[in-house]
Amino acid sequence: MRIKKFLRPFILTYLFLSVAIGFYPTFDFYSFKGQSIIIAVSIFNGVLGLYVKKIGNDN
């Protein structure tokens, strides 16, 4: 169950951030630095998905 709470935000962040930042003209998406930035942000968001409850969830 914990892996699902990590993977969903990780995958969504990776996809949406990759598409959004891909439109930025000076960002080199295919470089090691570019991939590291996207993966680092995605991992951070995935970790937050483990610890932060959804807003409006009364459980």
N, CA, C, O and CB atoms as a CASP TS submission, in Angstrom:
PFRMAT TS
TARGET T0000
AUTHOR 0000-0000-0000
METHOD Language model
MODEL 1
PARENT N/A
ATOM      1  N   MET     1       0.825  -1.206   0.000  1.00  0.00           N
ATOM      2  CA  MET     1       0.000   0.000   0.000  1.00  0.00           C
ATOM      3  C   MET     1       0.866   1.266   0.000  1.00  0.00           C
ATOM      4  O   MET     1       0.516   2.259  -0.638  1.00  0.00           O
ATOM      5  CB  MET     1      -0.937   0.001   1.217  1.00  0.00           C
ATOM      6  N   ARG     2       2.003   1.228   0.722  1.00  0.00           N
ATOM      7  CA  ARG     2       2.864   2.410   0.780  1.00  0.00           C
ATOM      8  C   ARG     2       3.516   2.694  -0.560  1.00  0.00           C
ATOM      9  O   ARG     2       3.754   3.849  -0.911  1.00  0.00           O
ATOM     10  CB  ARG     2       3.934   2.234   1.845  1.00  0.00           C
ATOM     11  N   ILE     3       3.807   1.624  -1.316  1.00  0.00           N
ATOM     12  CA  ILE     3       4.450   1.831  -2.618  1.00  0.00           C
ATOM     13  C   ILE     3       3.494   2.538  -3.578  1.00  0.00           C
ATOM     14  O   ILE     3       3.922   3.332  -4.415  1.00  0.00           O
ATOM     15  CB  ILE     3       4.911   0.482  -3.218  1.00  0.00           C
ATOM     16  N   LYS     4       2.203   2.246  -3.453  1.00  0.00           N
ATOM     17  CA  LYS     4       1.216   2.906  -4.309  1.00  0.00           C
ATOM     18  C   LYS     4       1.111   4.390  -3.968  1.00  0.00           C
ATOM     19  O   LYS     4       0.933   5.229  -4.851  1.00  0.00           O
ATOM     20  CB  LYS     4      -0.159   2.230  -4.166  1.00  0.00           C
ATOM     21  N   LYS     5       1.222   4.705  -2.677  1.00  0.00           N
ATOM     22  CA  LYS     5       1.164   6.108  -2.257  1.00  0.00           C
ATOM     23  C   LYS     5       2.380   6.880  -2.744  1.00  0.00           C
ATOM     24  O   LYS     5       2.313   8.097  -2.918  1.00  0.00           O
ATOM     25  CB  LYS     5       1.060   6.206  -0.735  1.00  0.00           C
ATOM     26  N   PHE     6       3.498   6.178  -2.966  1.00  0.00           N
ATOM     27  CA  PHE     6       4.703   6.830  -3.493  1.00  0.00           C
ATOM     28  C   PHE     6       4.663   6.915  -5.011  1.00  0.00           C
ATOM     29  O   PHE     6       4.974   7.958  -5.586  1.00  0.00           O
ATOM     30  CB  PHE     6       5.958   6.076  -3.046  1.00  0.00           C
ATOM     31  N   LEU     7       4.282   5.821  -5.661  1.00  0.00           N
ATOM     32  CA  LEU     7       4.375   5.746  -7.119  1.00  0.00           C
ATOM     33  C   LEU     7       3.428   6.692  -7.848  1.00  0.00           C
ATOM     34  O   LEU     7       3.805   7.297  -8.852  1.00  0.00           O
ATOM     35  CB  LEU     7       4.103   4.347  -7.563  1.00  0.00           C
ATOM     36  N   ARG     8       2.218   6.821  -7.357  1.00  0.00           N
ATOM     37  CA  ARG     8       1.249   7.669  -8.060  1.00  0.00           C
ATOM     38  C   ARG     8       1.721   9.122  -8.168  1.00  0.00           C
ATOM     39  O   ARG     8       1.744   9.665  -9.273  1.00  0.00           O
ATOM     40  CB  ARG     8      -0.099   7.620  -7.346  1.00  0.00           C
ATOM     41  N   PRO     9       2.104   9.780  -7.043  1.00  0.00           N
ATOM     42  CA  PRO     9       2.599  11.154  -7.184  1.00  0.00           C
ATOM     43  C   PRO     9       3.908  11.223  -7.966  1.00  0.00           C
ATOM     44  O   PRO     9       4.143  12.188  -8.693  1.00  0.00           O
ATOM     45  CB  PRO     9       2.793  11.779  -5.815  1.00  0.00           C
ATOM     46  N   PHE    10       4.771  10.198  -7.821  1.00  0.00           N
ATOM     47  CA  PHE    10       6.047  10.188  -8.534  1.00  0.00           C
ATOM     48  C   PHE    10       5.822  10.168 -10.039  1.00  0.00           C
ATOM     49  O   PHE    10       6.403  10.975 -10.765  1.00  0.00           O
ATOM     50  CB  PHE    10       6.894   8.980  -8.110  1.00  0.00           C
ATOM     51  N   ILE    11       4.985   9.256 -10.511  1.00  0.00           N
ATOM     52  CA  ILE    11       4.737   9.116 -11.952  1.00  0.00           C
ATOM     53  C   ILE    11       4.028  10.344 -12.507  1.00  0.00           C
ATOM     54  O   ILE    11       4.396  10.846 -13.569  1.00  0.00           O
ATOM     55  CB  ILE    11       3.903   7.858 -12.235  1.00  0.00           C
ATOM     56  N   LEU    12       3.015  10.828 -11.798  1.00  0.00           N
ATOM     57  CA  LEU    12       2.293  12.013 -12.279  1.00  0.00           C
ATOM     58  C   LEU    12       3.207  13.237 -12.347  1.00  0.00           C
ATOM     59  O   LEU    12       3.154  14.003 -13.308  1.00  0.00           O
ATOM     60  CB  LEU    12       1.094  12.309 -11.370  1.00  0.00           C
ATOM     61  N   THR    13       4.044  13.416 -11.322  1.00  0.00           N
ATOM     62  CA  THR    13       4.969  14.550 -11.337  1.00  0.00           C
ATOM     63  C   THR    13       5.965  14.415 -12.472  1.00  0.00           C
ATOM     64  O   THR    13       6.250  15.389 -13.168  1.00  0.00           O
ATOM     65  CB  THR    13       5.707  14.665 -10.000  1.00  0.00           C
ATOM     66  N   TYR    14       6.502  13.210 -12.667  1.00  0.00           N
ATOM     67  CA  TYR    14       7.479  13.008 -13.730  1.00  0.00           C
ATOM     68  C   TYR    14       6.873  13.321 -15.094  1.00  0.00           C
ATOM     69  O   TYR    14       7.496  13.994 -15.915  1.00  0.00           O
ATOM     70  CB  TYR    14       8.007  11.571 -13.704  1.00  0.00           C
ATOM     71  N   LEU    15       5.671  12.837 -15.332  1.00  0.00           N
ATOM     72  CA  LEU    15       5.030  13.068 -16.629  1.00  0.00           C
ATOM     73  C   LEU    15       4.708  14.540 -16.856  1.00  0.00           C
ATOM     74  O   LEU    15       5.094  15.121 -17.870  1.00  0.00           O
ATOM     75  CB  LEU    15       3.757  12.245 -16.737  1.00  0.00           C
ATOM     76  N   PHE    16       4.001  15.134 -15.904  1.00  0.00           N
ATOM     77  CA  PHE    16       3.559  16.516 -16.085  1.00  0.00           C
ATOM     78  C   PHE    16       4.725  17.501 -16.075  1.00  0.00           C
ATOM     79  O   PHE    16       4.735  18.450 -16.858  1.00  0.00           O
ATOM     80  CB  PHE    16       2.564  16.888 -15.001  1.00  0.00           C
ATOM     81  N   LEU    17       5.710  17.288 -15.197  1.00  0.00           N
ATOM     82  CA  LEU    17       6.863  18.186 -15.162  1.00  0.00           C
ATOM     83  C   LEU    17       7.692  18.044 -16.432  1.00  0.00           C
ATOM     84  O   LEU    17       8.216  19.032 -16.946  1.00  0.00           O
ATOM     85  CB  LEU    17       7.731  17.902 -13.926  1.00  0.00           C
ATOM     86  N   SER    18       7.813  16.832 -16.936  1.00  0.00           N
ATOM     87  CA  SER    18       8.569  16.622 -18.175  1.00  0.00           C
ATOM     88  C   SER    18       7.919  17.341 -19.346  1.00  0.00           C
ATOM     89  O   SER    18       8.606  17.956 -20.160  1.00  0.00           O
ATOM     90  CB  SER    18       8.687  15.129 -18.483  1.00  0.00           C
ATOM     91  N   VAL    19       6.608  17.265 -19.432  1.00  0.00           N
ATOM     92  CA  VAL    19       5.901  17.936 -20.523  1.00  0.00           C
ATOM     93  C   VAL    19       5.997  19.449 -20.349  1.00  0.00           C
ATOM     94  O   VAL    19       6.276  20.167 -21.309  1.00  0.00           O
ATOM     95  CB  VAL    19       4.418  17.489 -20.577  1.00  0.00           C
ATOM     96  N   ALA    20       5.771  19.931 -19.146  1.00  0.00           N
ATOM     97  CA  ALA    20       5.766  21.372 -18.904  1.00  0.00           C
ATOM     98  C   ALA    20       7.146  21.985 -19.121  1.00  0.00           C
ATOM     99  O   ALA    20       7.277  23.023 -19.771  1.00  0.00           O
ATOM    100  CB  ALA    20       5.286  21.665 -17.490  1.00  0.00           C
ATOM    101  N   ILE    21       8.168  21.342 -18.576  1.00  0.00           N
ATOM    102  CA  ILE    21       9.511  21.917 -18.679  1.00  0.00           C
ATOM    103  C   ILE    21      10.099  21.690 -20.066  1.00  0.00           C
ATOM    104  O   ILE    21      11.066  22.351 -20.446  1.00  0.00           O
ATOM    105  CB  ILE    21      10.434  21.316 -17.612  1.00  0.00           C
ATOM    106  N   GLY    22       9.527  20.769 -20.819  1.00  0.00           N
ATOM    107  CA  GLY    22       9.974  20.529 -22.187  1.00  0.00           C
ATOM    108  C   GLY    22       9.714  21.721 -23.101  1.00  0.00           C
ATOM    109  O   GLY    22      10.374  21.869 -24.130  1.00  0.00           O
ATOM    110  N   PHE    23       8.766  22.564 -22.738  1.00  0.00           N
ATOM    111  CA  PHE    23       8.462  23.749 -23.539  1.00  0.00           C
ATOM    112  C   PHE    23       9.419  24.902 -23.245  1.00  0.00           C
ATOM    113  O   PHE    23       9.448  25.889 -23.981  1.00  0.00           O
ATOM    114  CB  PHE    23       7.031  24.192 -23.289  1.00  0.00           C
ATOM    115  N   TYR    24      10.196  24.783 -22.179  1.00  0.00           N
ATOM    116  CA  TYR    24      11.171  25.819 -21.842  1.00  0.00           C
ATOM    117  C   TYR    24      12.358  25.671 -22.786  1.00  0.00           C
ATOM    118  O   TYR    24      12.993  24.617 -22.807  1.00  0.00           O
ATOM    119  CB  TYR    24      11.625  25.719 -20.338  1.00  0.00           C
ATOM    120  N   PRO    25      12.671  26.697 -23.564  1.00  0.00           N
ATOM    121  CA  PRO    25      13.625  26.535 -24.669  1.00  0.00           C
ATOM    122  C   PRO    25      15.055  26.190 -24.263  1.00  0.00           C
ATOM    123  O   PRO    25      15.742  25.491 -25.007  1.00  0.00           O
ATOM    124  CB  PRO    25      13.655  27.776 -25.458  1.00  0.00           C
ATOM    125  N   THR    26      15.522  26.657 -23.109  1.00  0.00           N
ATOM    126  CA  THR    26      16.921  26.417 -22.763  1.00  0.00           C
ATOM    127  C   THR    26      17.123  25.194 -21.876  1.00  0.00           C
ATOM    128  O   THR    26      18.254  24.894 -21.492  1.00  0.00           O
ATOM    129  CB  THR    26      17.482  27.624 -22.077  1.00  0.00           C
ATOM    130  N   PHE    27      16.056  24.490 -21.548  1.00  0.00           N
ATOM    131  CA  PHE    27      16.186  23.306 -20.695  1.00  0.00           C
ATOM    132  C   PHE    27      16.537  22.094 -21.555  1.00  0.00           C
ATOM    133  O   PHE    27      15.806  21.754 -22.484  1.00  0.00           O
ATOM    134  CB  PHE    27      14.874  23.048 -19.897  1.00  0.00           C
ATOM    135  N   ASP    28      17.660  21.445 -21.241  1.00  0.00           N
ATOM    136  CA  ASP    28      18.097  20.265 -21.982  1.00  0.00           C
ATOM    137  C   ASP    28      17.537  19.021 -21.302  1.00  0.00           C
ATOM    138  O   ASP    28      18.119  18.504 -20.348  1.00  0.00           O
ATOM    139  CB  ASP    28      19.653  20.198 -22.070  1.00  0.00           C
ATOM    140  N   PHE    29      16.411  18.555 -21.801  1.00  0.00           N
ATOM    141  CA  PHE    29      15.681  17.440 -21.197  1.00  0.00           C
ATOM    142  C   PHE    29      16.493  16.147 -21.222  1.00  0.00           C
ATOM    143  O   PHE    29      16.410  15.351 -20.286  1.00  0.00           O
ATOM    144  CB  PHE    29      14.355  17.230 -21.918  1.00  0.00           C
ATOM    145  N   TYR    30      17.269  15.928 -22.268  1.00  0.00           N
ATOM    146  CA  TYR    30      17.955  14.654 -22.461  1.00  0.00           C
ATOM    147  C   TYR    30      19.331  14.593 -21.800  1.00  0.00           C
ATOM    148  O   TYR    30      20.012  13.573 -21.898  1.00  0.00           O
ATOM    149  CB  TYR    30      18.099  14.382 -23.925  1.00  0.00           C
ATOM    150  N   SER    31      19.744  15.650 -21.140  1.00  0.00           N
ATOM    151  CA  SER    31      21.032  15.620 -20.455  1.00  0.00           C
ATOM    152  C   SER    31      20.884  14.940 -19.092  1.00  0.00           C
ATOM    153  O   SER    31      19.779  14.782 -18.574  1.00  0.00           O
ATOM    154  CB  SER    31      21.596  17.052 -20.290  1.00  0.00           C
ATOM    155  N   PHE    32      22.009  14.550 -18.537  1.00  0.00           N
ATOM    156  CA  PHE    32      21.990  13.932 -17.209  1.00  0.00           C
ATOM    157  C   PHE    32      21.475  14.919 -16.165  1.00  0.00           C
ATOM    158  O   PHE    32      20.718  14.544 -15.270  1.00  0.00           O
ATOM    159  CB  PHE    32      23.399  13.434 -16.822  1.00  0.00           C
ATOM    160  N   LYS    33      21.887  16.173 -16.283  1.00  0.00           N
ATOM    161  CA  LYS    33      21.445  17.203 -15.335  1.00  0.00           C
ATOM    162  C   LYS    33      19.933  17.419 -15.436  1.00  0.00           C
ATOM    163  O   LYS    33      19.255  17.560 -14.418  1.00  0.00           O
ATOM    164  CB  LYS    33      22.192  18.532 -15.595  1.00  0.00           C
ATOM    165  N   GLY    34      19.413  17.443 -16.646  1.00  0.00           N
ATOM    166  CA  GLY    34      17.972  17.630 -16.830  1.00  0.00           C
ATOM    167  C   GLY    34      17.162  16.490 -16.251  1.00  0.00           C
ATOM    168  O   GLY    34      16.155  16.714 -15.580  1.00  0.00           O
ATOM    169  N   GLN    35      17.600  15.264 -16.509  1.00  0.00           N
ATOM    170  CA  GLN    35      16.892  14.107 -15.962  1.00  0.00           C
ATOM    171  C   GLN    35      17.021  14.053 -14.445  1.00  0.00           C
ATOM    172  O   GLN    35      16.075  13.665 -13.761  1.00  0.00           O
ATOM    173  CB  GLN    35      17.424  12.812 -16.581  1.00  0.00           C
ATOM    174  N   SER    36      18.195  14.442 -13.901  1.00  0.00           N
ATOM    175  CA  SER    36      18.360  14.414 -12.446  1.00  0.00           C
ATOM    176  C   SER    36      17.428  15.398 -11.762  1.00  0.00           C
ATOM    177  O   SER    36      16.882  15.100 -10.700  1.00  0.00           O
ATOM    178  CB  SER    36      19.803  14.722 -12.069  1.00  0.00           C
ATOM    179  N   ILE    37      17.241  16.569 -12.360  1.00  0.00           N
ATOM    180  CA  ILE    37      16.340  17.569 -11.771  1.00  0.00           C
ATOM    181  C   ILE    37      14.918  17.031 -11.741  1.00  0.00           C
ATOM    182  O   ILE    37      14.239  17.126 -10.719  1.00  0.00           O
ATOM    183  CB  ILE    37      16.395  18.900 -12.563  1.00  0.00           C
ATOM    184  N   ILE    38      14.466  16.468 -12.852  1.00  0.00           N
ATOM    185  CA  ILE    38      13.094  15.960 -12.919  1.00  0.00           C
ATOM    186  C   ILE    38      12.897  14.788 -11.963  1.00  0.00           C
ATOM    187  O   ILE    38      11.873  14.711 -11.283  1.00  0.00           O
ATOM    188  CB  ILE    38      12.750  15.532 -14.353  1.00  0.00           C
ATOM    189  N   ILE    39      13.860  13.881 -11.903  1.00  0.00           N
ATOM    190  CA  ILE    39      13.735  12.725 -11.009  1.00  0.00           C
ATOM    191  C   ILE    39      13.793  13.159  -9.547  1.00  0.00           C
ATOM    192  O   ILE    39      13.071  12.612  -8.713  1.00  0.00           O
ATOM    193  CB  ILE    39      14.842  11.697 -11.299  1.00  0.00           C
ATOM    194  N   ALA    40      14.644  14.134  -9.224  1.00  0.00           N
ATOM    195  CA  ALA    40      14.732  14.611  -7.841  1.00  0.00           C
ATOM    196  C   ALA    40      13.413  15.236  -7.382  1.00  0.00           C
ATOM    197  O   ALA    40      12.950  14.973  -6.273  1.00  0.00           O
ATOM    198  CB  ALA    40      15.873  15.630  -7.701  1.00  0.00           C
ATOM    199  N   VAL    41      12.820  16.052  -8.228  1.00  0.00           N
ATOM    200  CA  VAL    41      11.535  16.668  -7.885  1.00  0.00           C
ATOM    201  C   VAL    41      10.443  15.599  -7.767  1.00  0.00           C
ATOM    202  O   VAL    41       9.582  15.685  -6.891  1.00  0.00           O
ATOM    203  CB  VAL    41      11.140  17.726  -8.946  1.00  0.00           C
ATOM    204  N   SER    42      10.478  14.610  -8.635  1.00  0.00           N
ATOM    205  CA  SER    42       9.483  13.542  -8.598  1.00  0.00           C
ATOM    206  C   SER    42       9.628  12.692  -7.338  1.00  0.00           C
ATOM    207  O   SER    42       8.627  12.310  -6.731  1.00  0.00           O
ATOM    208  CB  SER    42       9.606  12.661  -9.841  1.00  0.00           C
ATOM    209  N   ILE    43      10.866  12.395  -6.942  1.00  0.00           N
ATOM    210  CA  ILE    43      11.087  11.630  -5.707  1.00  0.00           C
ATOM    211  C   ILE    43      10.606  12.429  -4.501  1.00  0.00           C
ATOM    212  O   ILE    43       9.971  11.876  -3.602  1.00  0.00           O
ATOM    213  CB  ILE    43      12.586  11.265  -5.547  1.00  0.00           C
ATOM    214  N   PHE    44      10.903  13.720  -4.478  1.00  0.00           N
ATOM    215  CA  PHE    44      10.444  14.570  -3.379  1.00  0.00           C
ATOM    216  C   PHE    44       8.924  14.560  -3.288  1.00  0.00           C
ATOM    217  O   PHE    44       8.365  14.449  -2.197  1.00  0.00           O
ATOM    218  CB  PHE    44      10.954  16.007  -3.558  1.00  0.00           C
ATOM    219  N   ASN    45       8.259  14.674  -4.427  1.00  0.00           N
ATOM    220  CA  ASN    45       6.802  14.657  -4.437  1.00  0.00           C
ATOM    221  C   ASN    45       6.265  13.285  -4.033  1.00  0.00           C
ATOM    222  O   ASN    45       5.239  13.200  -3.358  1.00  0.00           O
ATOM    223  CB  ASN    45       6.276  15.043  -5.821  1.00  0.00           C
ATOM    224  N   GLY    46       6.940  12.219  -4.433  1.00  0.00           N
ATOM    225  CA  GLY    46       6.525  10.881  -4.032  1.00  0.00           C
ATOM    226  C   GLY    46       6.644  10.681  -2.535  1.00  0.00           C
ATOM    227  O   GLY    46       5.769  10.071  -1.921  1.00  0.00           O
ATOM    228  N   VAL    47       7.717  11.186  -1.939  1.00  0.00           N
ATOM    229  CA  VAL    47       7.895  11.080  -0.484  1.00  0.00           C
ATOM    230  C   VAL    47       6.822  11.885   0.235  1.00  0.00           C
ATOM    231  O   VAL    47       6.291  11.442   1.253  1.00  0.00           O
ATOM    232  CB  VAL    47       9.304  11.569  -0.065  1.00  0.00           C
ATOM    233  N   LEU    48       6.502  13.060  -0.287  1.00  0.00           N
ATOM    234  CA  LEU    48       5.415  13.837   0.314  1.00  0.00           C
ATOM    235  C   LEU    48       4.095  13.087   0.228  1.00  0.00           C
ATOM    236  O   LEU    48       3.256  13.195   1.123  1.00  0.00           O
ATOM    237  CB  LEU    48       5.287  15.200  -0.371  1.00  0.00           C
ATOM    238  N   GLY    49       3.910  12.326  -0.851  1.00  0.00           N
ATOM    239  CA  GLY    49       2.697  11.532  -0.997  1.00  0.00           C
ATOM    240  C   GLY    49       2.562  10.476   0.080  1.00  0.00           C
ATOM    241  O   GLY    49       1.449  10.059   0.401  1.00  0.00           O
ATOM    242  N   LEU    50       3.682  10.037   0.645  1.00  0.00           N
ATOM    243  CA  LEU    50       3.631   9.052   1.731  1.00  0.00           C
ATOM    244  C   LEU    50       3.173   9.673   3.043  1.00  0.00           C
ATOM    245  O   LEU    50       2.482   9.027   3.829  1.00  0.00           O
ATOM    246  CB  LEU    50       4.996   8.407   1.920  1.00  0.00           C
ATOM    247  N   TYR    51       3.554  10.923   3.282  1.00  0.00           N
ATOM    248  CA  TYR    51       3.346  11.526   4.595  1.00  0.00           C
ATOM    249  C   TYR    51       2.224  12.550   4.672  1.00  0.00           C
ATOM    250  O   TYR    51       1.686  12.786   5.754  1.00  0.00           O
ATOM    251  CB  TYR    51       4.590  12.162   5.030  1.00  0.00           C
ATOM    252  N   VAL    52       1.865  13.154   3.569  1.00  0.00           N
ATOM    253  CA  VAL    52       0.850  14.206   3.587  1.00  0.00           C
ATOM    254  C   VAL    52      -0.492  13.596   3.222  1.00  0.00           C
ATOM    255  O   VAL    52      -0.624  12.932   2.194  1.00  0.00           O
ATOM    256  CB  VAL    52       1.216  15.364   2.610  1.00  0.00           C
ATOM    257  N   LYS    53      -1.481  13.822   4.068  1.00  0.00           N
ATOM    258  CA  LYS    53      -2.820  13.324   3.773  1.00  0.00           C
ATOM    259  C   LYS    53      -3.492  14.243   2.757  1.00  0.00           C
ATOM    260  O   LYS    53      -3.144  15.417   2.630  1.00  0.00           O
ATOM    261  CB  LYS    53      -3.671  13.222   5.067  1.00  0.00           C
ATOM    262  N   LYS    54      -4.453  13.687   2.043  1.00  0.00           N
ATOM    263  CA  LYS    54      -5.173  14.514   1.074  1.00  0.00           C
ATOM    264  C   LYS    54      -6.000  15.568   1.806  1.00  0.00           C
ATOM    265  O   LYS    54      -6.549  15.311   2.877  1.00  0.00           O
ATOM    266  CB  LYS    54      -6.083  13.640   0.172  1.00  0.00           C
ATOM    267  N   ILE    55      -6.077  16.733   1.224  1.00  0.00           N
ATOM    268  CA  ILE    55      -6.865  17.805   1.798  1.00  0.00           C
ATOM    269  C   ILE    55      -8.344  17.435   1.686  1.00  0.00           C
ATOM    270  O   ILE    55      -8.809  17.029   0.621  1.00  0.00           O
ATOM    271  CB  ILE    55      -6.567  19.161   1.091  1.00  0.00           C
ATOM    272  N   GLY    56      -9.058  17.573   2.762  1.00  0.00           N
ATOM    273  CA  GLY    56     -10.477  17.256   2.771  1.00  0.00           C
ATOM    274  C   GLY    56     -10.771  15.806   3.126  1.00  0.00           C
ATOM    275  O   GLY    56     -11.937  15.413   3.176  1.00  0.00           O
ATOM    276  N   ASN    57      -9.744  15.004   3.372  1.00  0.00           N
ATOM    277  CA  ASN    57      -9.952  13.617   3.774  1.00  0.00           C
ATOM    278  C   ASN    57     -10.061  13.581   5.285  1.00  0.00           C
ATOM    279  O   ASN    57      -9.111  13.943   5.978  1.00  0.00           O
ATOM    280  CB  ASN    57      -8.798  12.692   3.270  1.00  0.00           C
ATOM    281  N   ASP    58     -11.201  13.152   5.811  1.00  0.00           N
ATOM    282  CA  ASP    58     -11.447  13.187   7.257  1.00  0.00           C
ATOM    283  C   ASP    58     -10.928  11.951   7.985  1.00  0.00           C
ATOM    284  O   ASP    58     -11.075  11.861   9.203  1.00  0.00           O
ATOM    285  CB  ASP    58     -12.924  13.334   7.518  1.00  0.00           C
ATOM    286  N   ASN    59     -10.333  11.008   7.285  1.00  0.00           N
ATOM    287  CA  ASN    59      -9.877   9.771   7.934  1.00  0.00           C
ATOM    288  C   ASN    59      -8.694  10.011   8.794  1.00  0.00           C
ATOM    289  O   ASN    59      -8.182   9.078   9.414  1.00  0.00           O
ATOM    290  CB  ASN    59      -9.548   8.719   6.922  1.00  0.00           C
TER
END
